[in-house]
Amino acid sequence: MTNQPDAVTTVYPARSVITMDEGLPRAGAVAVRAGRILAVGSLDDVVARAGTGYVIDNEFLDRVIVPGFIDQHLHPVLAATTLTTDVIAPERWVMPHRTFEAANDPADYRRLLREVHERLAPGEWLFSWGYHRLWHGDLHRSELDEICGDRPVAIWQRTCHEWHLNTAALEEIGVTPESFEGRGFMSEQLDFEKGHFWENGAFILLSPFLMPRFATAERYRDGLAQMIEYLHMNGVTAINEPGIAWSIEPWEMYQEILGADDVPFMSTFLIDGRTQSVKGIADGDVLADAARQLERGIGTDKVHVVPGQVKLFCDGAGMSQLMQMIDGYVDREGRPDPDHHGEWMMEPDELRRIFDVYWDAGWQIHIHVTGDLGVEVVLEVLADAQARRPRTDHRMVFVHFMNSTEDQVERIAELGGIVSINPFYVIGFADKFGEIGLGPERAEVIGRSASVVDAGIPLSYHSDLPMCPSDPLAMAGWGAGRMTVSGRVAGPEQRIPIHEALKAVTIGAAFSWRREHDLGSIAVGKIANLTVIDDDPYELDPTRLGSIRVRGVVFEGRWFPVSDALIERRVENCQPVEPSTIQDGHDCVGHTCGCEVAAIMARHMTRTGWAA
């Protein structure tokens, strides 16, 4: 297959074209011209509308065409930098050019950390990502000193919201306890003696202290190249970074690398309003500062900062159990744990202050919120804003939405909000959080997708890369299947139909940042972004969606195939799981079925995550 000149109309017949267009859900062919969709329908109808001089390309005759997949929320800066670390995480990670063994317990973690230390040259920094206290135990800088001696060590926690540094690292970057003083509640989000920095404490540590050592130009370039390869093999054609941090992100490099002609996806970015809070920008200067950021973010259609949209933050990282919970946390015996509490990334009054400025100016607001107390705070802020200055179609996005109540879902619908969920939360964390922190009842309903859909709230899914693999087919399968790492279904009433799950990675994702007019479905006039796959998702068990082979994408009318080697690498670990890994009581134990594939699917990092 060859790419045709823009002046040529190319007709692509397919086994099926799944459009995500309610007016025409299925078609037999699609015609593309000058990067746009010219016609959709039966082959005869499409040919009739193609006019003269068209070319029929039968490359997809036995394939299924779907709208180009969208990852509503991922972080190129985090993906690029984690891809260049030594990963030691609870899951086995298959990355573009390396595979990392899982660390299932504290002993595994320390063994793998020591192996990395022994492999590196003397004096070289050791950067590792993936540590999580619930799997790997507590981590103190004195222990890092013992394992790695005078080597500088920086451990990036699984959520990217926390860092652990040893003594040599702290000394080399010249950070002291005084470096964090005078910043209000943010000055309390660290334990210097322990070498532990979280939320805003971690943000202060990064810039200007750690980032010059960690995020070098060489690491960025290597990591971005791997991310491009990875997103392509998973069929992603559009990504959104919700909250660019100008102090650490390489905008010129994004223009050069992500904007290159051979990169088959578009990248958009939102302003990060939290940095305005950190800097103490007064109400009257917030929009002027936003205007300066937008001017700095002028780029191309392919890579640019989106005007009129801003990212704010409420409570802490859900995967770290730093979210703010109405009923607090519990220990392993299910008793209230007074020593465990959530954190604020923006305190409620400060969130309200910045929110109101953007609301009154008519901006669309996206808010990171993970705990049900955080959701309550955001709902109060939104309700007061609607009462003071009513707005229709404001599309305020509840981002992540790990924990919530049924009443809160109803109020979101009443207030016109929309929801974007990371569907891996339930897959990778429901079991562990049911044991400690949340308890089984709350952990069971992490990420209430069905409640959101039933309430008529627009839903999207996102990876928050690197929080989970940016694999939209797998994400759809997680939302529709909710099969955890133990092989059980968590909160079965929260599963959604495959159609709704596919909407969440296509038209729902486009809607969440006002791109539904040109992305997210296969309809006349829209950008010709298509993902080509082997199987019809509607014909499979939801737990098998992640194993569908992605053959490539049509991006803005140009065909970008995935190599056979990468296609097979993506699914190479999709092997039948041993019966012992299936939860006792499943009637599928001992034979091949959807749940067997589901259990390996739930260990998606092992099977398809980060493969290249």
Residue pairs with C-beta under 8 A, 6 or more apart in sequence:
1 57
1 59
1 559
1 561
2 559
3 557
3 558
3 559
4 10
4 55
4 57
6 33
6 34
6 35
6 557
7 33
7 34
8 33
8 53
8 54
8 55
9 31
9 32
9 33
9 38
9 50
9 51
9 53
9 54
9 55
10 31
10 32
10 33
10 54
10 55
10 56
10 57
10 557
11 29
11 30
11 31
11 39
11 43
11 46
11 47
11 50
11 54
11 55
11 56
11 57
12 29
12 30
12 31
12 32
12 57
12 59
12 60
12 65
12 530
12 554
13 28
13 29
13 43
13 56
13 58
13 60
13 61
14 28
14 29
14 30
14 60
14 61
14 63
14 64
14 65
15 60
15 61
15 62
15 63
15 64
15 536
16 26
16 27
16 28
16 64
16 65
16 536
17 26
17 27
17 28
17 29
17 30
17 40
17 64
17 65
17 66
17 522
18 25
18 26
18 64
18 65
18 66
18 67
18 502
18 522
18 536
18 537
18 538
19 25
19 26
19 27
19 40
19 67
19 521
19 522
19 523
20 66
20 67
20 502
20 503
20 506
20 507
20 520
20 521
20 522
21 40
21 521
21 522
21 523
23 523
24 40
24 41
24 523
27 40
27 41
27 42
27 46
27 522
28 41
28 42
28 43
28 46
29 39
29 40
29 41
29 42
29 43
29 46
29 47
30 37
30 39
30 40
30 46
30 65
30 522
30 530
31 37
31 38
31 39
31 40
31 46
31 47
31 49
31 50
31 54
32 38
32 528
32 554
32 557
33 557
34 557
35 527
35 528
35 556
35 557
35 558
36 525
36 526
36 527
36 528
36 557
37 522
37 523
37 524
37 525
37 526
37 527
37 528
38 49
38 50
38 524
39 45
39 46
39 49
39 50
39 524
40 46
40 522
40 523
40 524
41 49
47 54
47 56
59 559
60 532
60 551
63 532
63 533
63 534
63 551
64 532
64 533
64 534
64 535
64 536
64 537
65 522
65 530
65 531
65 532
65 533
66 502
66 506
66 522
66 530
66 531
66 532
66 533
66 537
67 506
67 507
67 519
67 520
67 521
67 522
67 529
67 530
67 531
68 235
68 236
68 237
68 238
68 506
68 519
68 529
68 530
68 531
68 553
68 554
68 555
69 234
69 235
69 236
69 237
69 238
69 472
69 473
69 505
69 506
69 531
70 236
70 237
70 238
70 239
70 240
70 460
70 472
70 505
70 506
70 509
70 510
70 519
70 520
71 231
71 236
71 238
71 239
71 240
71 462
71 463
71 465
71 470
71 472
71 505
71 509
72 240
72 420
72 460
72 461
72 462
72 505
72 509
72 512
72 513
73 240
73 241
73 242
73 399
73 420
73 422
73 462
73 463
73 464
74 239
74 240
74 241
74 462
74 463
74 464
74 465
74 470
75 160
75 241
75 464
75 465
75 466
76 224
76 227
76 239
76 241
76 249
76 254
76 258
76 267
77 215
77 220
77 241
77 245
77 248
77 249
77 250
78 160
78 465
78 466
79 223
79 227
79 465
79 466
79 470
80 219
80 220
80 222
80 223
80 224
80 226
80 227
81 214
81 215
81 219
81 220
81 223
82 129
82 156
82 160
82 223
82 466
83 95
83 96
83 222
83 223
83 226
83 227
83 466
83 610
84 127
84 219
84 222
84 223
84 226
85 127
85 128
85 129
85 156
86 100
86 116
86 126
86 127
86 128
86 129
87 93
87 95
87 100
87 128
87 129
87 130
88 100
88 103
88 109
88 112
88 113
88 116
88 128
88 129
88 130
88 131
89 100
89 102
89 103
89 129
89 130
89 131
89 132
89 158
89 605
90 102
90 103
90 104
90 130
90 132
90 135
90 136
90 158
90 428
91 102
91 428
91 603
91 605
91 606
91 609
92 99
92 100
92 101
92 102
92 603
92 605
92 606
93 99
93 100
93 102
93 130
93 605
93 609
93 610
94 569
94 573
94 605
94 606
94 607
94 608
94 609
94 610
94 611
95 226
95 230
95 610
95 611
95 612
96 226
96 229
96 230
96 610
96 611
96 612
97 226
97 612
100 130
101 108
101 112
102 108
102 605
102 606
103 109
103 111
103 112
103 130
103 135
103 136
104 135
105 135
105 136
105 137
106 135
106 136
106 137
108 136
109 131
109 135
109 136
109 137
110 147
113 126
113 128
113 147
113 148
114 147
116 126
116 128
117 126
117 147
117 148
117 151
117 153
120 126
120 151
122 151
123 151
124 151
125 151
125 152
125 153
125 154
125 169
125 213
125 214
126 148
126 151
126 152
126 153
126 154
127 154
127 156
127 214
128 153
128 154
128 155
128 156
129 155
129 156
129 157
129 158
129 160
129 466
130 156
130 158
131 139
131 155
131 156
131 157
131 158
131 164
132 157
132 158
132 319
132 320
133 139
134 321
134 432
134 436
134 437
135 432
139 155
139 164
139 196
140 194
140 195
140 196
141 164
141 165
141 166
141 167
141 170
141 193
141 194
141 195
141 196
144 153
144 155
144 164
144 165
144 166
144 167
144 195
145 166
145 167
145 168
148 166
148 168
149 168
150 168
151 166
151 168
152 165
152 166
152 168
152 169
152 172
152 213
153 165
153 166
153 168
153 169
154 163
154 164
154 165
154 169
154 210
154 213
154 214
155 163
155 164
155 165
156 162
156 163
157 163
157 164
157 198
157 320
158 319
158 320
159 317
159 318
159 319
159 320
159 467
160 317
160 466
160 467
161 198
161 199
161 202
161 316
161 317
161 320
161 322
162 196
162 197
162 198
162 199
162 202
162 317
162 320
163 196
163 197
163 198
163 202
163 205
163 206
163 210
164 194
164 195
164 196
164 197
165 195
165 197
165 205
165 210
166 195
167 195
169 195
170 192
170 195
172 213
173 209
173 210
173 213
174 209
175 205
175 209
175 210
176 192
177 192
179 204
179 209
180 186
180 187
180 190
180 192
180 201
180 204
181 187
183 200
183 204
185 200
185 344
185 347
186 199
186 200
186 201
186 203
186 204
186 278
187 201
188 201
189 197
189 198
189 199
189 200
189 201
189 202
189 343
190 196
190 197
190 198
190 201
190 202
190 204
190 205
191 197
197 204
197 205
198 316
198 320
198 322
198 343
199 316
199 317
199 322
199 343
199 345
200 278
200 345
203 278
206 214
206 248
207 245
207 247
207 248
208 247
211 247
211 248
215 248
217 250
217 253
220 250
220 253
221 253
221 257
224 253
224 254
224 257
224 258
225 257
226 612
227 465
228 257
228 258
228 263
228 265
229 566
229 612
230 470
230 610
230 611
230 612
231 239
231 265
231 470
232 264
232 265
232 552
232 553
232 560
232 562
233 550
233 562
233 566
233 567
233 569
233 570
233 611
233 612
234 469
234 470
234 471
234 472
234 473
234 550
234 570
235 472
235 473
235 531
235 532
235 533
235 550
235 552
235 553
236 265
236 470
236 472
236 553
237 264
237 265
237 266
237 529
237 530
237 531
237 553
237 555
238 265
238 266
238 267
238 268
238 509
238 510
238 515
238 519
238 529
239 265
239 266
239 267
239 268
239 470
240 267
240 268
240 269
240 270
240 306
240 513
241 267
241 268
241 269
241 270
242 270
242 311
242 366
242 368
242 399
243 270
243 271
243 272
243 273
243 274
243 311
243 366
243 368
244 251
244 269
244 270
244 271
244 272
244 293
244 297
244 305
245 272
245 275
246 275
246 293
246 296
247 275
251 296
251 297
254 267
254 299
254 303
255 299
255 300
255 303
257 263
258 267
258 302
258 303
259 267
259 299
259 300
259 302
259 303
262 560
263 302
264 553
264 555
264 558
264 560
265 553
265 555
266 301
266 302
266 303
267 302
267 303
268 303
268 304
268 305
268 306
268 513
269 297
269 304
269 305
269 306
270 305
270 306
270 309
270 310
270 311
270 366
270 513
271 290
271 293
271 294
271 297
271 305
271 309
271 310
271 311
272 310
272 311
273 286
273 310
273 311
273 312
273 354
273 358
274 311
274 312
274 313
274 345
274 346
276 286
276 289
276 290
276 354
277 346
277 350
277 353
277 354
281 289
283 353
283 357
286 354
286 357
286 358
287 357
287 358
287 361
290 310
290 358
293 305
294 305
294 307
296 305
297 304
297 305
298 304
298 305
299 305
306 513
308 362
308 363
308 364
309 363
309 364
309 365
309 366
309 513
309 514
310 358
310 363
310 364
310 365
310 366
311 366
311 367
311 368
311 399
312 346
312 351
312 354
312 355
312 358
312 365
312 366
312 367
312 368
313 345
313 346
313 351
313 367
313 368
314 324
314 344
314 345
314 346
314 348
314 351
314 367
314 368
314 369
314 370
314 374
314 377
314 378
315 322
315 323
315 324
315 342
315 343
315 344
315 345
315 369
315 370
315 371
315 373
315 374
315 377
316 322
316 323
316 324
316 342
316 343
316 344
316 345
316 370
316 371
317 323
317 370
318 370
318 371
318 400
318 402
318 403
318 425
318 429
319 425
319 429
319 467
321 329
321 340
321 342
321 433
321 437
321 438
322 342
322 343
322 370
323 342
323 370
323 371
323 373
323 374
323 402
323 403
324 342
324 343
324 344
324 371
324 373
324 374
324 377
325 342
325 371
325 372
325 373
325 403
325 438
325 442
326 371
326 372
326 373
326 376
326 405
327 442
328 336
328 337
328 338
328 340
328 341
329 336
329 337
329 340
329 341
329 437
329 438
330 336
330 337
330 436
330 437
330 438
330 439
331 337
331 340
331 436
332 435
332 436
334 439
340 437
342 371
342 373
342 374
345 368
346 354
348 377
348 381
351 367
351 377
351 378
351 381
352 381
352 384
355 365
355 367
355 381
355 385
356 381
356 385
358 365
359 365
359 385
359 389
359 391
359 394
360 385
360 389
362 391
364 394
364 395
364 396
364 397
364 513
364 514
365 394
365 396
365 397
366 396
366 397
366 399
366 420
367 378
367 396
367 397
367 398
367 399
368 399
368 400
369 375
369 377
369 378
369 398
369 399
369 400
369 401
370 400
370 401
370 402
370 403
371 402
371 403
372 403
372 404
372 405
372 408
375 398
375 401
375 403
375 404
375 405
375 408
376 408
378 398
379 408
379 411
379 412
379 415
382 396
382 415
382 417
383 411
383 415
385 391
386 415
386 416
391 416
392 416
393 416
394 416
395 416
395 417
395 418
395 458
395 511
395 512
395 514
396 415
396 416
396 417
396 418
397 417
397 418
397 419
397 420
397 512
398 412
398 417
398 418
398 419
398 420
399 420
399 462
400 420
400 421
400 422
400 425
400 464
401 419
401 420
401 421
401 447
401 448
401 452
402 421
402 422
402 425
402 446
402 447
403 438
403 442
403 446
404 448
404 451
406 448
406 451
409 448
409 451
409 452
409 455
409 457
410 455
412 418
412 419
412 452
412 455
412 457
413 455
413 456
413 457
417 457
418 457
418 458
418 459
418 460
418 511
418 512
419 452
419 457
419 458
419 459
419 460
420 459
420 460
420 461
420 462
420 509
420 512
421 447
421 449
421 452
421 459
421 460
421 461
421 462
421 479
421 504
422 447
422 461
422 462
422 463
422 464
422 467
422 468
423 447
423 449
423 461
423 468
423 475
423 476
423 478
423 479
423 504
424 463
424 467
424 468
424 469
424 475
424 478
424 604
425 446
425 447
426 446
426 447
426 478
426 482
426 484
426 490
426 491
426 494
427 468
427 478
427 482
427 483
427 484
427 485
427 602
427 604
428 468
428 484
428 485
428 602
429 443
429 446
430 443
430 444
430 446
430 484
430 490
430 491
431 443
431 484
431 485
431 486
431 488
431 490
433 442
433 443
433 446
434 440
434 443
434 444
437 443
438 446
443 490
444 490
444 491
445 491
445 494
446 490
446 491
447 479
447 494
448 491
448 494
449 459
449 479
449 494
449 495
449 496
449 500
449 501
449 504
450 493
450 494
450 495
450 496
451 494
452 459
453 459
453 496
453 500
458 508
458 511
458 512
459 496
459 500
459 503
459 504
459 508
460 504
460 505
460 508
460 509
460 511
460 512
461 472
461 475
461 476
461 479
461 501
461 504
461 505
461 508
461 509
462 475
462 509
463 469
463 470
463 471
463 475
468 475
468 604
468 609
469 604
469 605
469 608
469 609
469 610
471 546
471 604
471 608
471 609
472 505
472 506
473 505
473 533
473 537
473 545
473 546
473 548
473 550
474 545
474 546
474 601
474 604
474 608
474 609
475 501
475 504
475 505
476 498
476 501
476 502
476 504
476 505
476 537
476 542
476 545
477 501
477 542
477 543
477 544
477 545
477 546
477 601
478 601
478 602
478 604
479 495
479 496
479 500
479 501
479 504
480 495
480 496
480 497
480 498
480 500
480 501
480 542
480 545
481 489
481 495
481 541
481 542
481 543
481 545
481 598
481 601
482 489
482 490
482 491
482 492
482 494
482 495
483 489
483 490
483 543
483 595
483 598
483 599
483 601
483 602
484 490
484 602
485 599
485 602
485 603
486 583
486 599
486 602
487 577
487 581
487 582
487 583
487 586
487 595
487 598
487 599
487 602
488 583
488 586
489 495
495 542
496 504
498 537
498 538
498 540
498 542
498 545
499 538
501 542
501 545
502 537
506 520
506 521
507 516
507 520
507 521
508 520
509 520
510 516
510 518
510 519
510 520
510 521
511 520
517 526
518 525
518 526
518 527
519 526
519 527
519 529
520 526
522 530
527 556
528 554
528 555
528 556
528 557
529 553
529 554
529 555
529 556
530 553
530 554
531 550
531 552
531 553
532 550
532 551
532 552
532 553
532 554
533 548
533 549
533 550
533 551
534 548
534 549
534 551
535 548
535 549
537 545
537 548
540 548
541 594
541 597
541 598
542 594
543 594
543 595
543 597
543 598
543 601
543 602
544 594
544 597
544 598
544 601
546 574
546 601
546 604
546 607
546 608
547 571
547 574
547 597
547 601
547 607
547 608
549 567
549 570
549 571
550 562
550 567
550 570
551 561
551 562
551 567
552 559
552 560
552 561
552 562
553 559
553 560
554 560
566 611
566 612
569 611
569 612
570 608
570 611
571 607
571 608
572 611
573 600
573 606
573 607
573 608
573 611
574 597
574 600
574 601
574 607
574 608
575 600
576 592
576 596
576 597
576 600
577 596
577 597
577 599
577 600
579 589
579 590
579 596
581 599
582 588
582 589
582 595
582 596
582 599
586 595
588 594
588 595
588 596
600 606
600 607
601 607
